[in-house]
Amino acid sequence: MEQPLYTSVKVNNEIELCEVTDPDCKQLIEKALLSQRISYYIRWPKSSLFRRSKYACTICVNDNSKEIAENVVRSICDEKGYPVKFIMRKSQNQYL
């Protein structure tokens, strides 16, 4: 039996690229990732009394786009002076 072509495609290989706490920085990163045609998603943490920032979010990308996405984020944050925390670990998907 012949297998469909898409079965060889690697899935569920997202990484947590970075954590951003500034809404303007998040917007700039989103625009830059879209202009580079990099697929991403933003994970918002669950509410907690002990969160250090109310706005902190994690930007996740496919592992195949990691290097380009990292360069995009670094160039934006270096140019504008935004703080960013690079995580670079496999995403903990809670929907699986």
N, C-alpha and C positions, 0 to 999 in steps of 0.2 A: 504494500500500500504506500502510495506517495504522500509525504508529509507536506503541509502547506509551507510556503516560503517564510511566513512570519514566525514559525516555531524556532528558528535559529536566532531570532532577535533577542538580545539580552534585555530583560525587563526588571523592574524593581531595583534599579541600581542608582538611586538618587543619593546624593550626599548633601549634608548640611554644610553649605559653603561658608556662611558668615552670619553673625548677629548684628543687627542694626538698631540703634535707639533713636535716631533722628528721622522724623517723617520726611523732611526735604531730601535727605540722603537716600532714603528708601525709594522715593519717586525718581530721583536721578538714576539710581541703579536699575530700576525697572525699565525706564526708557532706553538706557544703554543696552541692556540685555535684549530687549525687543529689537533694537536696531541691528544687533549682531545676530539676530534670529536664534537666540538661545532660549530654550524652553526652561521655565522655572516655576516654582510655586512658593508661596509665603506661608510659613507656619506661625500661628499666633499661640503663645503659651496659655495654658489654663490660668484663670484668675487665682491670685494668691495674695494674702496679706503681706507676705515677705518678699514679693517681687521688687527688685531694686529699681526697675524702670517700668512705668505703666505702658510704654510704647514699644518695648523691645520685641522684635520679631526675627525669625530665622529665615533666610533665603536659601532655598534648596534648588539644586540643578542636577541634571543627569551627569553621571561620572564621566561620560565621554566629552562633556563640555567644560569640565572642571578648570582646565588651564586657561582657556580663553575667558571664562567667567571671572576667574580670580584676577586676571590682568585688567579686565574692565572695572571691577570693583576697586582694585588698588589705584588705578589711574584717577578715578573719580574722587576717592577719599584723600589721596595725596594732594590733588589739585585744589580741592575745596577745604581740606583740613577737617573732615568729618572723622569721628572715631568709629572704628569698626573692629569687631573681634572675629577673626577667621577661625572656623571650627574644623572644617575638612574631615568629617567622619561620616560613615555610612548612616543614612537616615533611618531612624527607628519608625518604620511604618506601622501605624496602629490599626490600619484597616485590613491587614492581612490576617 
